Structure formats: C-alpha cells, structure tokens
Amino acid sequence: MKKILVIQNKRIGDVLIASILANNLKTIFPDSQITYFVYDYTSGVLENNPNIDRIILAKNKELKKLSVLLKTILKIRKERYDIILDPYAKFQSRMMCLFSKAPIRVGFKRKHKKLKLPFYTQPVSFLDHGTQPCGKALEDRINLLNSVFTISNPDDRYKIFLSDDETVYPKLNGIKRPVIVLGVLGSAPNKSLPYDYIAEIIDFIAQKYQGTLLFNYAPHQKEEAFKIYELCESKDHINLDIYEDSIRGFIRLMNSSDLLISNEGGSVHIAKALSKPTFTIYSPYIDKSNWNSFEDGKIHDSVHLFEERPNLFGHFTRDERQSIEKDPDRLYMELTPELILRKLAPYLEFQLNNQSI
C-alpha cells in the first residue's frame, strides 16, 4: 500500500481543483491511502470524496509560526509517506517536502528557475499556456501527475460528492424560480466590484426574470453585503433569509439552485463541480486562462475587462498583473454594468428562456 500526501494549503477553489489528483491517483494506486493537508476552512469541498482517505487540517495563521511549522514537519516525517505531491509549492509546503524523507516528492517550479534546495525529487514546470477546455490550473495538475506517473486517460473534472441527505434542501421549497445565487463580494476587497455596479446588475436580473435572488458572501462580509442590498431597488426579489455560512451548507444550497453569477472564486468552482451553470466576473488582474474551467459560452461564461477593453492594458504580463492587484480600483471602474451586461444579458436569455429550469 502506498501512502500518499497532497499538500494544498490554499483557498477553497485551489483545494477543489487539487482534488483531481486524488481522483486520478486512485486509478493508478487503487490500494493507496491518500491524505490531504489543507486549511481547516477549505476541507468542506473534500468531504465524502471516496478517493481521499484522510484530511489533515491546519490553521492559516498558526502555520505561519515557525514553531508550528516545525512541529508539522516532524509529524509529516513520522508518517513516512511514499509519495508527496505539492501543487501549492510555497515555503511551508516545500519545507514539509524537503524534510519528509519521502522517496518521491513532486512539486511545481517556475520555468527557467532553479530551486535553491532539493525540495522535490521531480520538480515540474508550470505549463506556458493552457490548451484544454479544463483551463490551465487543472491542466497543470494533470501535467504534474503525468510527469511522474503515466495516465492514459486522465480525469480532469473536479467533483463534489454529496450524501443522500445533502441532495435535499427544503429551504427552497415553494420559492419562486429561477433561483439565482449571486456572489456579491469577492474573497478580498481587491476582488470585488464597486457596490453601486453590483446593485445595478442585481436590479437588471430581478426586473427581467422575476425569480428569487440569493446572496452568497463570507460570514465576515455580512455588513458589506447588506450595504449592497440597501442600494438595490428590487428588494422584493432578494431573499436574505436563505443563506449558508459553511461550505457544505453552500453546496446543498447551490445544488438545489438554478445558476450562479459571481466574482471568480471558490463558489464558481463549487457550482461547476455540481454541474450548475455559472457566469464569472473576473478581477482585472486575474489571468483568466488559469481559472476558466470548462467555459463554453453557453453553460459557463464570463467577462474579463482585458477581453472587452484591451487598450486599457499593456502586455498583461505577470509583473503587470501584480501591479494592478495592488491598486485595481481604476480598472474596476472601467468594468461597468453596461459592459458586463453586454455578455451577461444574452447568457441569461439562453439559460433561463431556452433551458428548462
């Protein structure tokens, strides 16, 4: 039996994307024991996955303390893993790999850069460009596996596994359809549209489709979400009482809703894993090609300022994106409701008028 560890201590979407490693590893090593090392607030997307045998939880702030990291490294070393995969590839995970004594350690590095220490027995460069419908982030992870273990037909679809009880969501019984979940805030302020822009888009959807709109936001963002609600004119179509503050709760809610409109983030990947239609609004500094999993312009579509107004950008290099990330407000102001609705309106027309909800 192979003992395998996947280290992915990052955000919800990254953890869900990394779950494809387990799904494919179980086909290569069906008798293996696969463990995931993740932040505690992300583990909900891995629960019930039959390909994951164990989940080790870490706290983000705690793991940054050197004493905690050293204790964690010792625990990892005592486990005597045969294989460690590190799609996170940052200081903490690299140090875990380096001192783990695992005979096979596979992790990412940037092309043309040499690692200062032998963190990995097989360092794998990120791909230059994505070429598959799954998007570059998923393609990179498939390539991480293929660089060490040959997989003839890799599965690039991340999945959410629900229990029978989770497929039932009584809170939506009797609620007017369509039920549209709105990710009204990004995971950070620099991933969020101006509030008046969001309110204008919400009012358009409410007045056009007369369904039920639900807000999705992190629990600590409740006050900010209510500020957006107060700016909306069509409050009668917004139901603030139906809200989930946990990942598994949101999964149940999303599974029983009709579609998601949101800033790019974990909620989008959850909806895709549940085969729910999504429309994604990308932050101006995000490289869309990394995260646009399975976008086909019909079931999954999106808007990015770079595609609509390329004259506002330079070459959209990594350095330029990092510069925009530090102060994205100017470009966010250019991502107007009119520009977004040019793509969102026909998407909703197709999804809600031509599809059976």
N, C-alpha and C positions, 0 to 999 in steps of 0.2 A: 504494500500500500504506500502510495506517495503522499507525503504531507506537503501541501501547497499553501503558500500565503500570498494574498494580493493586498498590497498597501495602497489605499486610496483615501487619505485623509484630506478631503477637499469638500466641495459643496455638493448639494443634492443631485444636480444634473450629472456631474462628473462621476459620482458613485454609481448612478443608474447606468450610465454609459459603460463604466468599467465592469458591470455585471456580465457583459457578454464574454468576458474572459473565463468566468466560471462555467458558463453555458457551453463553451467550446472545449474547455479543459476536461469536462466530464465525459466527452465523447472520446478523448484521447486516453484518459486515465479513468475509466469508469469506477474503479475501486478506490480512487483517491479520497483524501479528506481535505476539503478546501475551506480555508479560513480567510475572512476579510477583516482588515484593520481599517476602521473608519471613524469619523467623528460621530458622537452619540446622536446628534440631531439629524443625521442623514440615514440612519440604519433602516428606517421605515420602508425605503424602496427596495431593500434586500429581503425583507421578511417573507417567509413562505416560499422562497426560491429553492426548489428541490436540489439545485446544483451547489448550494452553499451549505456547508455542514456546521459552521461556527462563525460568529461575528464577535470580534473584539472591539470594544467601544473606547474611544479616547475623547478627552475634552480639549477643545481647541486651545484655550488659553493655558491650560495646565501643561500640555505637551510642549509648549514653547519654553517652559522652565527647564534648565539644564539637568537638574536633579531628577525630574520626572522622565525626561528623555533617556537618561542613563538607566534608570530602573526599567523602562520599557525595552531598551536594547537588551538588557540582561534577560528579561522574560522571553523575548523573541529568540535569543540564543539558546536558552534552555529547551525550547520546543523542538529544536533540531529539524527544521524544515528541509525538505529535499529541494524544493523549488520556491523561489520568491519572485514575484512579478511586481514591478514598481512603476505603474503608469503615472504616479504623482511626481516622482523624480525631483524632489526638493531636498533641502538639507536634512530634515528629520528622517524622511524615508530612506535617503541614501546612507545615512549613518546606521540605520537599522540593518540595511542590506550588508554594509561593509563588515560589521561585527557579528553577523548572524551565523557565519560558517556554513551557510547553505551552499552545496556544491554547484547549484545552478541559480544564478541571480540575473534577472533580465530587467532592464530599465531604459528609459529614454535619455537621449542626449541631443543637443543641437548639432546639426550637420557642420562639419568643418571645425568643431570644437573638441578638444581632447579633455577627458575627465582628469582631474588632478590626482585622484586616488582610485584604486580598483574597486569601486562600489559594485560594479556588475561584472559577471563573467562574460556576459553577452550584452554590451551596450548597443542600443538600436537607435538610429537617427530618425527624427520625425520626417515624414514624407514632405517633399517640396509642395506638392499640390494634391488635392483630393480628386479622384476620378470616378468615384462610385456614388450612386444615389444616397447611400447611407451617410454621406458627409465625411469630412476629413478626420474629425475626432474619433469616430468609430473605425474608419479605415486605418488610422494609425494604430489602434489597439489590435485589430486583426493582424496587421503587419508585425506588431510586437510578438504575437504568438507564432506567426508563420516564419519569423526569423530564426526560431529555435525548434519549433515542432511543426512539421508539415501537416497542414489541414487541407484536404482536397475540396471540401465544400463548407467553408466556414459560415456560421450563422451570425449575421451582422445585426439582427433585430433584438434590441433590448426589450425585456418583458416585465410586466408587473404580475405577480401571482396572487390571486385573491382567494380567500376561503369562501365557502358557500354563504356564510353569514354576511360577508362583505359585499356580495353581489346584490344585496337588498338594501335599499336606502329609503325608508319610509318618509323622511322629511320632505321628499319631493312629491309625495302622493297628493294629487289634486292641484298641484302647482301648474300654472298656465305655461304651455310650451310655445316656442322653444325655450329651453333653459340654457342661458349663455353665461359661462363663467368668465369674469373679467379680472385679469391680473393687473390691478390698478397701480401697483407700485413695483419697481424693480427691487432686487435684493439689496441695493445700496442707492443713495441719492443720485449718484452719477449714472444710474441705470434707469432713471425714471423721467418720464415726460413732464413738462410743465403741467400743473394741476388743471388750469383752465383748458388746456388742449385735451386732456383726458375727459373732462366733463363734457366738452363739445362732442367728442366721439361717442360717449355714452348716450347723450341725448339723441344723436342721429339713430343709433341702433334701437333705442327704446321706442321712438316715434315711428320708425319704419316697420318694426316687426312685432310690436305689441306683446312680447313674451315676458319672461322673467329674467332679470339680470342679477347675478350674484357676484359679490366682491370677494376676491382672494388676495390676501396680504399676510405678512408675517405678524404674529401676535403683538410684537412691539411697535408695529406700524398702525395700530388701530386709530390713534388720534389723527394721523395723516390721511388715512382712508376716509375718515368722517369729514375732513376738510374738503375732499374731492366730492363726496356726497352732497355737501351743502352747496356746491357750485352747480349741481345738476338741476335742470328744470323738470325733468321727467321722473321725479322721485317715486311716483306710483308704481313704476315698473321695476324698481330696485328693491330687492328683499335683503335687508341687512341681518335678519334674524337667522338665516341659514348660513352658517359659517363654520369652518373646521380649523382648529388650531394645531392639529397634528398631521403628520404625513399620511398615516393610514386613514385618518378621517377624511382628508382631502381626496385620497384615492377613491374612497367609497363615493364621495360626492361627485367627483369627476366622472366616474364610471357610469353614473346614472344621469349625467347632464348631456347636453347635445353637442356643444363645442366650446372651445377655449379661445379667447383673444387675450394676448398677454405680452408683456416685455419678455425678451429672451431670458430663460432661466429654467430652474428645475421643474416648475409646473408644466412647461411646454413639453419637456421630455416625458413626464408622467402621463400626460394626455396622449402623446404619441404611443407610449408603451401600452396604453389601454385602447388603442385604435380609435381615438376620438379626433375629429377634425380640429386643426389648430391654425390660427393666424398669429404670426410673431412680429412684434415691433422690435427691431434691433437697435441697440445703442450705437451712436455714430462711430465709436472706437472699436466695436466688436468686428472681428473678421468673420463674416457670415459663413464662409465656406467651411469653417470648423464645426459649426453647430447646426447647420440647416438640414438635419437628418430627414431624408425621405420627402423633401419638399418637391411637389409635382405641379404646383399652381392650381390644384383642384382640392384635394383633401387637405393638404398642408401648403400654406402660402405665407408670404411675409413681405415686409417693407424694410428697406435699408436706405438711409439718406445717400450713401455713396452711389447706389444704383440710380436714384432719382435725380440727384444733383451732383454729378461727379466733378463739376467745375469748382466745388467748394473744397475739394481735397487736393493733395499733391499726388504722390505715388502710392499712398496708403500703405506705406512700409510699416514694419513693426515699431520703429522709433517714432514714426508719426502717430500711430495709434496710441502709443504710450503717452505722447504729448497731449493728445486730445482727451485721453482718460483723466488727466489731471484737471482739466477745465473744459468739460463738454457742453457747458450751458449755451454758448454761442451757436453751436451746431444744432443743439436740441431745439432752439428757437426756430431754426430753418425746417425742422421736421414738423410741419404744420398739420392741423387736422385735415385741411384740404388735400395736402399731398398724401397723407395716409389713406384717406377715404377714396382716393382715385384707385387704390388697389383693394381696399377692404370692402367697399360697396359691391363691386362685381363678385367678389369672393362670397359674401353673404348671400347675394342674389342666387348664386349657383347652389350653395349649401342648403339654404332654407326654403327656396322656392322650387328647386328641381330635385331635391332629395327628400325621401320620406323620413321625417323625424319622429 
